[in-house]
């Protein structure tokens, strides 16, 4: 069977629902020789209109549905259907796609809905045999055959005319039948709608009837209850009349009490006026207290800011003190190194430490200018200099005249800690040139 890109539209329509007379196949041979192309010629009847997806298939005789085609070709739509030549069309089947057996086949025209609109006479695909060889006959036999052919042609033409007439009647009957079927379907749909409406209306009426019965029963029970209620209300009315008399008597007593209460209300109003005056005085006092509280809060905030500032300054001073303390410890360590270096140099030069022209005063002789932490003193510091450059004497600040350590004094001390000052000639060396500073001081002792 032919393998195509797009399969034709098919359906499971049975043969009873097909209309074979709307497309007529012409010049169909009894057999076609295998290996050659086959041309299929067909004609549209007057009432048939071809569509785009119509196709012509080759079916094996005995097929049941249009899905049993062997191969097919798409139908070419004519440009003008009103033209007589446009009614006659043809398609060509290639030899490659044709059947290879000798079974009987037929052409079938199938529309895009999968309905067969025409079928040809059966034919075969086989080579010529001896029965198809031309037989030579006498002149008389030829005349008889020609006469017989003429009669057959005439009979064939009559059959064709009769077939066309029957086809026309069939198409008219089919059109009328289709119209009747459409009318029947319309009537059936209307009938179904009416039946549904009648059923709905009937259900609605039954429901409404049940509701009315229930309402009637409810009304009967309510009437009975209302009768009992009326009796109860009459008994209550008599009771209330007695109570009304008692209330009237009580009303008179309450009127007298009301007069008494009005007098007490006047006294209470006067007392309330005096209380309002006292309340206003209390409000003024509260307002003054709020103002005093606001002033106190402002002062408290100022004191807190001042306290925070003092705490910040104290922390800064503590940091400076710690830095100076670390610098002091560092200088003491350097002093110890200088002592050992001095002793080494003196021993190298053959000098006695006690024979030097200057001596380091003891802790009792040095007073406030001597650092008690130095045992031998600094040989490079001179007689009049302190033996420990790390001991900072507390003096008055020349800028702010403060007796205690101030910011200016701390800055000056930090600058001194970052520089090396010669104790003899007051020459200043950077802290990074420590070796040069030591050589310079040593030269003074030579």
N, C-alpha and C positions, 0 to 999 in steps of 0.2 A: 504494500500500500504506500502511496506517495507520502514522503515526509515534507511537510510544509512549515513555514515560520508561524503561520497563524491558522488555526483550525477553523473550519466554517461553522456557522451557527447551526446547531442541531437540536432535536427534541425527541421525546419518546412518543410522538404522535403515531397512532395506528393507521393502517391503510383505510379504515372506514371513514376517517376524518380528512382524507386527502381529496384534492380537486385536480384530477389528471387532465381535464379538458381545457384548462386556461392557457396552456402553452403546448403547441403542436410541433413535434419533431418531423422534419422533412428529409427525404432522400436517405433514409437509413438503410444500409446494406445488410444482406443476410449474414455476411462474415467480412472481417477485415484481416488483411495479410499481416502477420507479425513483422516488426522491424520498421514499419512506416507510421508516419503521423496520421491521426484520424481527425477529420473535420466534422463537427457536429453542427447541423443547421436546424434552426427552430424559428417558430413564428408566434408572436403574441396575439392573443385574441383581443376583441374590441374593448372589453370591460376590464382587462388586466393591466395593472400599472407596475412595472418593475421597480425595484429599490436597490440601494447601493450594495447591500450585503447579500444579494441573491447569488446563487451558484448552481452549477450543473455538475452532477456527479455520475460516475459509472458504478452501477450496482449489479451484483450477481442476482440472477432471477431467483425469487423466493425470499428476498429480504423482508424484514418485518418493521424496522425503524430506519430513519435516515442516518443513524449513526453507523450503519453497516456499509458505508460507501467504500469503494476501493481507491479511487482518486477523484479529484474534483478540479474545476476551473472557475474563477470568478466571472460573473456576467458583466459585459460591457454595457453601460446604460446608453441608450440612444439619445441624440441631442433633441430631436423633435418627435414626440410620440404620435402626433397627428399625421405625420408623413407616412405614406403607405410603405415606402422602402424601409422606414425605421422599424416597422413591425417584424421584418425578417432579419434575423441576426445569426451569427455563427461564432463558435469557439473552436480552437484547435488543441487537441491533446497530443503531447509529445510521445514518441514511441517508447522512451525510456520508462515512463510512468504507467504504461498500459499493461494489462494482465498478460501472463505468459502461458496460461492453460487454455483448454478448449471448451470451458464452461460457457453457458449462455449468460450474457450481460444485457443491460439496457441503460439508456440515458434517462436521468430524472432531473427535472428542474425544481429546486428547493429555494423558497424565499427566506428572508432574514429571520423569520419567526420559526423556521424549521418545518414548514408545511410544504408538502409536495404539490406543485401546481401543474405538472405535466410529466408524462412518461412515454418512452418510445417502444417500438416493437423489439423483441429480443434479437440478439446477434451474437456471433462468435468471433474469436481471434484464432484463425487457422489458415494454413496455406491452401492453395487450390488443389482439388483432387480431380479424378477422371470424370466425375459427374458434371463438372463445370466446363469440360472441353466442348468446343463448338461442334455440333453434328450437322453434316451437309445433307440436305433433303431435296426432293424434287420440286419443280415449280408448282405443281398442284398442291403438294403438301404445304408449300410456303404460302400459297394464296389462302388455303384453309386456315393456316396459323394466323395470317394477317387478319382474316375476317374474324377469327376467334378473338384476336387481340383487340380489334376494334370494339367488338361486343363487350369484352372485359373492361376496356377503357371507358366505354359509355356507362357500363354498370358501376365502374369505379368512381366516375364523375358523379353519377347519381348518389352513390353512397357518400361521397365527399360532401355533396350539397345537403344530403340528409344529415350528415354528421355535423356540418356547420350549423344547420337549423337546430339540431338537437343541442349542440353546444351553446347556441344563443339562448334556447329555452332553458337549458340547464343553468347558465349564468344568471338569466332573469330570475329563475326560481331560487337560485342561491342567494341573489341579492334580496329578494323578497323574504326568503327564509331568514337571512341575517337580520333584516329589518324587524321581522316578527320576533326573532329571538331577543333583539335589543328591547323591543316593546315589552316582551314577556319578562325579561330581567328587570326592566323599570317597574313593571306592575308588581313583580315579586318583592322588590325592595320596598315599594310603597306599602304593600300588604304587610311585610315584616314590621315596618315602622308603625303602621296602624295597630298591629297586634301588640307591639310593645307598649304603645300608648294606652290601648284598652287595658292591658294587664296592669300597667302602672296606675291608671285611674281606678281600676278595680281594687288594687291593693290599698290605694289611698283612701277609697271609700270604706273599705273594711276596717282600716286603722282608725279612721274618723268615727265609725260606728262604735267600735270598742271604746274609744275615748269618751264618746257621749254616754255610753252605758255606765262607764266608771264614774263620770261626772254626776250622772243621775243617782247612782248609789251613794256617792259622797254627799250630794245635796239632801237626800233622805235622812242619812245619819246626822247631818248637820242640823236639819230641822228638829229632829228629836232632841239633840243636844241643846238647841236654842230654847225649846220649850222648858227643859229642866233649868236652863240658865235664867229664864224669865222668872220662874218661881223663886230661884235663889236671889235674884235681884230685888224682887218685891220684899222678901224677908229682910234683906240688907237695908232696903229703903226705910222700913219701919224702924229698924235698929238705928239707922243714921238720924232719923227724926228725933229719937230720944236723945241721941248723943248731941244733936244740934241744940236742944234745949239746955243740956249741960254746958255746951260751949258758950252759949249766950250768957249764961250766968257767970261762967269763968271769964268771959270778955269784960264784963263789968268790973270784976275784981282786977283784971289786968290793966284796965283804964286807970284805976286808982294807983296801981303800982307804977304806971307810966308817968303819971304826974309827979310821983315821988322821985322817979329816976331822972326826970327833966331837971328837978331842983339839984340833984346830986351832980348831974352833968354840967350845970352852970358852975358849981364849985370846982369841978375837975377842970373845966376850961380855963378858969383863972389860974389854977395850979399849973396847967400846961403852958400858959403864957410865961409864967415866971421861969419854968424849966427851959423854955426856948431861949430866954435871955441868958440864962446860965450857960446853955449850950454854945451860944455865940461867943461868950467870953472864953469858954474852953477851946473853941476852934481857933480864936486869935492866939491863945497861949500855945496851942499845938503848932500853929504856923510859925510863931517865933522860935519854938524849939526846933522845927525843921530847918529854919534859916541858920540857927546856931549849929545844928548838926552838919549842914552843908559847909559852913565855915571850918568846923573842926575836921571834916573829911579833907578839905583842901589843904589845911595845915598838915594833916597826917600824910597826905600824898607828897607835900613838899619835903617833910622830914624823911619819908621813905626814899625819895629821890636823892636827898642829901646823904642818907645812910648808904644807899647803893653806890653813890659817887665815892664816899669815903672807903667803902669796902673795896671798890675797884682800885683806888689809889693804894690802899694797904696791900692788896694782892700784888700790885706792880712793885711796891717797895720790897715786899717779901721776895719777889723774883730777883730784884736787883741785889738784895742782901745775899740770897743764895748764890748768885753769880759771883759776887765779891768773895764769898766764903770759899767757893771752888777755886777762884783765882789765888786766894791766900794760900790754900793748900798746895796749889801748883807751885807757887813761888817758894814755899818752904821746901818742897822737894828739890827745886832747882838750887836753893841755898845749900842743902845738904850735898848735892853734887859738887857745887863750887868749893865747899869746904874740903871735900876729898881731893879735888883737883888741886886746890891750894897746897894742901899738905904734900901731895905728890910732887908739885913743882918746887916747894921749899926743900924737900929731901933731895930732889935732883940737883938743886943749886948749892946744897951743902949748908943751908942756913937753918938756924934754930928759930922756931916759932916765937920763943920768949925773947929773943934778941932783936926783934923788929922794933923800929922807932915808934910805932903806934900800937896800942893794945886795945883790945875790945873791952869796954867797961862791963863790970858784972851787973847782975840784975839789981843789986842794991845801989850801985853808983850811977847807973844809967837813967834812973827815974822813969818818967813817962815816955821818953823818947827811945828807950831800949826795949826790944822785943824779947821777952823771957823765953821764947821758944828756941832761940839761937844760942848754941853753946860757945862756939869759937868766933862768931861774928863773921863779917864779910871783909876780906883783906883789901878789896877794891873800892870800898866805900869811903875810905879816909877817916881821919880822926874825928872831924866834926859832923860826919854823916851818920845816920842810923844804920845799924848792922842789918836790918831787915827792911827791904823796900816794900814788902807786902803789908807791913803794919801801917795802917792809915790812921793818922792823928785826926781827931775831931776838932775842927776849928770853926769859927764863924764864917758863914758864907759871905764873900765880898759883894754879892749882888743883892740878896734878900736879907743879910745880917741875921740869919737864923743860927742859934746855938746848936741845934740838932742837925742831923744829916738831911739835906734837902735835895731837890732834883738837880740843882746846879752843881752841888758838891759831888753827887753821884756821877754826873756826866764827866766832871773833871777827873774823878778817880778812874773812871773807865778809860778815858784817853791816856792817863798815865799808865794804866795797866797794859794798854796796847803798844806803848813805846818803852824804850830802854834809855835811861838818862845817866850820863857819865857822872859819878859822884865827885869828880875832881874838876873837870873843865866844863861841866853842864852841857856837854854835847849830846844831842838826842839821836838815837838810832831806832829804826823800825824794829818791831818784835821779830820780824822774819830774818833779820841780820844779827842773830844772837852771837854767832862765832866771831864776827867782825867786832862786835861790842866787847867781847871778852878779850880779844887781842889788844884792843885799844886801851882798856883798863890795865892790862898787864904791862903795857909799855910805860905807863906812869910810874910803875914800881921799879923800873930799871934805873 
